[in-house]
């Protein structure tokens, strides 16, 4: 089976709505644990917090796992979801190429629009608790690669 068909299916029905919140996930190329390397994880974390990554979108919450990334992003008025994710991947990959990691991100990403009736802070807690659920730490505050605007 062609793995690209899965990415096409993810794009089917994808809608970019200005002001909409999206729970996003993207994985490292070949699902390699690139971000176990402290220098790589720190470089990506610093880069991700720069405005050049997001255009007119807002990054509200994120966690960088050893082989993937989760984020809560609010779209702005100008850029589509695809534009925002392409920019994020491009800017972070260019920054990491100086660390000689090779290909950084896999193709595609997963998105889920956060419904208006959902508790946005609960979604953010879900995101930052990923390292805890994965058994990487025993307390969320012990994991260094995450941030949330509600702190």
Secondary structure, 3 states (H helix, E strand, C coil): CCCHHHHHHHHCCCCCCCCCEEEEEEEEHHHCCHHHCHHHHHHHHHHHCCHHHCCCCEEEEEEECCCEEEEEEECCCCCCHHHHHHHHHHHHHHHHHCCCCCCCECCCCEEEECCCCCCHHHHHHHHHCHHHHCCCCCCHHHCCCEEECCC
